[in-house]
Amino acid sequence: MLDASDRDTERLRLGWCEGLVRYRRVVYAVLFAVLLISFNGVWRIGLDSALYRGIGHSIAAGEGFKFAGDLDTHAYPGLPLVLAGLERVFGQTVVPVLLLMVMLAGVTLRMIESLVKLRYPQWVAMLVVLGVGLNGWFVKQGHEVMTDLPFLFGVVAALLGWEWLRQDRGPRWRALLMLGLGLIVAASMRPTFWVMAGAWGLICVMGLLHPARSGKRRRVYGIGLLLLIVTAGLFAVLDTMSQRYTFYDGVYLRDLRDSIRMRFEERSNLDWGVILGRDLNHAFFMQAMLPVSAVMLLAGAVMLTRRSAMWGLPVLLLYPVTLLGSSEPRYYLMVMPMLWLGWVLLGVKITLKTGPRWQGYVLAVVVLLPVLLNVGRIGSFVIEQRRADMALWTDQTRAEAFYEKYREGSIPELIEVAKLIRETTNETETIVAPRRNILAYLSGRRVIGERQLLAGVDVLDHPLALERNDARLYVLPAGLYDERDPLLSRLIRKRIVVAEKVRGRVGEHYLGEVRIVVPEGDWRDYTPPPRRERK
């Protein structure tokens, strides 16, 4: 029996929606063209992608799950293992993994259509595919060496396998294979898997205990719960055997604990922008919107949850988790198909309350509003990506032409700083630097940053922590640390870190041999002696 949401979509017959189904190949051609036009074969250098590439290189070289010489407890193993395999086959080039991301994006869109049309009319499925395919974050992450898109692939694959199993569609082995594959891929990519696992586990337990369930339906929930437990257990065992403890005491878990503690201890520290849906809005609309639009998105998720808790509940759990922990718009990419389906269901509900004459226009406005807002950002992204083509008219490489404007032109300087580190240090030395992951990967040296030096250290003991660490080479000046490493920036400005010898310079940046001053009392009240004037 169809629920209210299904009956609503069955009642609504609009020509332009049916046209999406009739010309679905054209829709896919447009979406794939956007992905292909955006492809430039150049690494979009970033902190996380540098970490993944560095660990992948370490695995490929037979050195284990390490980054900058240290065992890493930050990244989940899935993407680094993929990168290691690709490096073994193709060498240390980024092009194969970028091509893989584009292919994953295309396969994910096709699976989204297959998934949604199992419960809704095909025109609803095509609206969701169109919305996800023209989402700015989806297009952007299709060209990043990041885990967001592979994680989305895993989520959609698991949901598709679950629906095949629940509806008895096709051979059972196919459903189990798809469900198991999706769970393993998702579990290996991001810690937000545990949000999804918590929602799915709760639903499976409730399905097993529900008195109205038939024996066959209970077996389906039992199989789903068993696969979930096996996946979580496998991850925990491998995590313990590797002694990385990313689940028990990794960086993500420590950050979540610290964030929750700060929320309760410093209630004035609440980020009202996040609470009012800033990042949720930016994920869906690629714009700053009024809080009411986030409320509408959550209302759509509630409608979806009533139809299928397995689809909608992860959205409703992810939102409070991002409030307690860290929040970024791209974190919502994992539930973007569910957000779009909820948005369409809400739009259908609104449309049916208007007269037949206006229904096509009302639903078109509901769908086109987020699409058009995203298309503008996608256009800017394509222009940025095609910047690499400027190399055809200059003596630059494609990468040099792209990096000239990428991230406000900051990357060429980082590349030069990495070159300076590589040329003026040896493999036994440790360097303290901003944007640690990028400089560690590009230089091939052991580079550490604020997290490695000061994480978990009481603020009064910060100078002592620096003094006890063997690192006496710092990339300076202090301004380089302002954005990402504010504690180090303040310590350097207070002249707790004092440069005594310069090994080399690149523009305003220099690599200095330093000494650490440990003031008596609270270092925040410390007044450094005046600088001696150089003659």
Secondary structure as GFF3:
##gff-version 3
##sequence-region A 1 535
A	DSSP	alpha_helix	4	11	.	.	.	ID=ss1
A	DSSP	alpha_helix	15	22	.	.	.	ID=ss2
A	DSSP	alpha_helix	24	38	.	.	.	ID=ss3
A	DSSP	alpha_helix	47	60	.	.	.	ID=ss4
A	DSSP	beta_strand	66	67	.	.	.	ID=ss5
A	DSSP	beta_strand	70	71	.	.	.	ID=ss6
A	DSSP	alpha_helix	78	90	.	.	.	ID=ss7
A	DSSP	alpha_helix	95	116	.	.	.	ID=ss8
A	DSSP	alpha_helix	122	133	.	.	.	ID=ss9
A	DSSP	alpha_helix	136	141	.	.	.	ID=ss10
A	DSSP	alpha_helix	148	167	.	.	.	ID=ss11
A	DSSP	alpha_helix	172	189	.	.	.	ID=ss12
A	DSSP	alpha_helix	193	209	.	.	.	ID=ss13
A	DSSP	alpha_helix	215	241	.	.	.	ID=ss14
A	DSSP	alpha_helix	246	249	.	.	.	ID=ss15
A	DSSP	alpha_helix	251	265	.	.	.	ID=ss16
A	DSSP	three_ten_helix	267	269	.	.	.	ID=ss17
A	DSSP	alpha_helix	272	275	.	.	.	ID=ss18
A	DSSP	alpha_helix	278	285	.	.	.	ID=ss19
A	DSSP	alpha_helix	291	307	.	.	.	ID=ss20
A	DSSP	alpha_helix	309	324	.	.	.	ID=ss21
A	DSSP	three_ten_helix	329	335	.	.	.	ID=ss22
A	DSSP	alpha_helix	336	351	.	.	.	ID=ss23
A	DSSP	alpha_helix	359	385	.	.	.	ID=ss24
A	DSSP	three_ten_helix	386	393	.	.	.	ID=ss25
A	DSSP	alpha_helix	398	403	.	.	.	ID=ss26
A	DSSP	three_ten_helix	406	409	.	.	.	ID=ss27
A	DSSP	alpha_helix	411	424	.	.	.	ID=ss28
A	DSSP	beta_strand	430	432	.	.	.	ID=ss29
A	DSSP	alpha_helix	436	443	.	.	.	ID=ss30
A	DSSP	beta_strand	446	448	.	.	.	ID=ss31
A	DSSP	alpha_helix	450	454	.	.	.	ID=ss32
A	DSSP	three_ten_helix	459	461	.	.	.	ID=ss33
A	DSSP	alpha_helix	462	468	.	.	.	ID=ss34
A	DSSP	beta_strand	473	476	.	.	.	ID=ss35
A	DSSP	three_ten_helix	478	481	.	.	.	ID=ss36
A	DSSP	alpha_helix	486	493	.	.	.	ID=ss37
A	DSSP	beta_strand	497	506	.	.	.	ID=ss38
A	DSSP	beta_strand	509	516	.	.	.	ID=ss39
A	DSSP	three_ten_helix	523	525	.	.	.	ID=ss40
###
